[in-house]
Amino acid sequence: MSQNSPLQISFVESASRTHTLPEATVEVAFVGRSNVGKSSLINAIANQKQLARVSNTPGRTQLINLFSLDEGDGKGTLVDLPGYGYAKAAKSVRNDWPAMIEGYLLERDYLVMVFILVDGEIGPTKLDQQMLDWLRYNEVPHTVVATKHDKVRSSKRATRKKDLAAGCQLDKGDIVWVSSTKGVGVDVLRSLVRSHLLS
């Protein structure tokens, strides 16, 4: 299996709390603001259009969704966490998200890496910066992935990459830039996911 070939992943189940999730061997998680393109990116790295639910309405991912990586000897798991910051979601749902996300990130023993998605077109929002600060404070391993590379004009990309990295308090080389529609950086992200799940 080539490191650049699509991830062989399949949907397992959804849950609202960490304690109801099945046992695993190793997991990576994707988290980000609503409408950052998380579901589209998961579909892109698996080269499947309907694996993760994509909607024009932000905030549709309201549960912890598990996908099994069916490659190699082990069975790693890719976890799609609910998007944060969608104001039009029901108040009861919005109130539930922090406990759901933070509970998973702090309590899931199998978790080895969190990929935090930041909108490359607009840069890190206050919510993104709060999430990064929270991950650092709790010493949760994470990698920043900047989405929507194709939405940034080529003449502005160098400046945007510099500014986005600064907004995340990172060096430019620490950011993985991707575009789920154009395929930019998708092979790099696939390789990173595999390295964590199959190591």
N, C-alpha and C positions, 0 to 999 in steps of 0.2 A: 504494500500500500504506500503510494507516494505521499510525502508530506503535504504536497499541494493539491492532492485529489480531494473531492468533496468529502466532508465528514459523513460517515455512515451512522446517522443518528435517527432515532425513532421516539415518538412520544410515549411516555410511560403513564404519568398520572398528574393530577393537580391536587393541591392541598392549601388550606388556609393557615395552618400552623406547623411549625417544625416537628413537633412531637408525633404528628401523624404521618410523616414521610417514611418511606421504606429505608432499610439499611442500604449502604452503598460501600464502595471501595474507596473512591476518590471523586471529588466534585469540583467543578468550576462554576461560577455564577456570573450572570450578566445583569447589571442594574443600571438604571439611568432615568432621566427625567422623561415624563410622558411625551410622546411625539419625537423622541430622539432617533427613532428608526431601529429600535432593538429587535423587533420581530422580523423586519426585513433583513437585518444583518444575520440573524440566526438562519433564516431561510437561505441566504446567500452562501454561508459557509458550508451548508449541507446540500446546496444546489437543488433545493426543493421549494417550490413556490408556495405551498400551503401547509408546510410543517408547523410553523408558528403562525398564529392568527394575525393577519395584517388588517388594519382598519384605518379609514380616514379620520375616525374619531379617536383622539388620544385617550389613554387610560383604560383601554379594553382589557389589558392584562391585569386582572385583579386578584389572581391567585399565584401561588408558587407552582410553576410548571416544570416538570422534569422530563429530560430527554436522555435516552440511553445511547452511549457510544458503543456500537457493535463492531469493534475492531480489536485486533490483538488478543492477548490472553485474558486481560481483565475487562471489566465492564464499567468504564467511567461514566459519570453523569454530568450533563450540561443542564444548568438550572436557570430558568428565565424568571426573574423576580419582578413583581409589580412595579410599574413606573411611578415615580413620585412627582407631585407638583401639579396635578391636573385639577384646576379649581372647580370645574363643572361636574365632577364626580359627586355622587351622593355623599353627604357629610358623614354618614355612618361608615362608608367605605374609606373615605379619606382618613378618618380617625383610626381606622383599623390598620392602615398600611404601615405606619411606623413600627408598631408592635410586630407585625408580620415580617417585615424586612429585617429589622434589627434583631429580632428573635432568631431568625435563620442565620444571619451573619455571625452572631455571637455563640450560638448553641450548636451549630452543625459541625461535628467533629471531622467529617470527611472533607470539608471545604479547604482547598489549597490555594485558590486564586479567585479574586473578584475582578471582573472586567467592568470598569465603570465607564459608561458611554457618555460623551459630551458632544453636543451639537457643534460641529466644526464651522457651521455657517454663522452662528451667533456667539460662539465662545462659551466659557463656563458661566452659568448663572449663579446667583447667590445660593440656590439650593444645591447646585453641583459642588460649590466650594464648601458648603456645610457638610455634605456627604464625604468629601475628601478629608476634611478635618476630623470627622467622626471616625473614618477608617484608620487614619493615622493615630488618633488618640487610643483607639482600641487595638492597634497593632494588627489590623487585618490586612494580609497581603493583597495588593491590588495593582492593576495596570490601567492606565487611562487610554481609551480608544476614542479618537475624534471621528465622528461620522459626517456624512454629507460632504466629502471632499469635492465632489463634482459641483456642488452648489457655490463653492468659493471661486471667484474669478481667478484665472491663472496669474494675472498681474498682481493680485492681492495675497496670493498664497504664502509667500515668504513672510510677509508681515503678520498674517493671520496665525501662521504656525508659531512664530515667535511670541505673539501676544497671548495665544491660547496656552502655551506652555507656561508663560509667566503667571497667567491667571490661575493655573493649577499648581504653581510653585514647583515646577519641574523644568528640566532641560528639554530642548526640542527633541532630542534623540530618545527621550523616554516616552513620547507619545506615539501611538500607532494610529496612523491616518487611514481611513477606509471610505469606500463608497460601495454600498450594496447594489446600486444600479449600474455602475460602470466597472465594478470588480476591483477597483483600486485597493490594494492592501489586504484583500480578502485572503490571499494565499498566506500572507504573513500571519494573520490572525488564526487561520486554520492550524498553521505550524505551532503557534504558541499554545492553542487549546490542546493539540495532540501531545505536546511535550509535557504538559501537566497531567493529562489523563492517562497517558500510556507509559509514564516514567516508572 
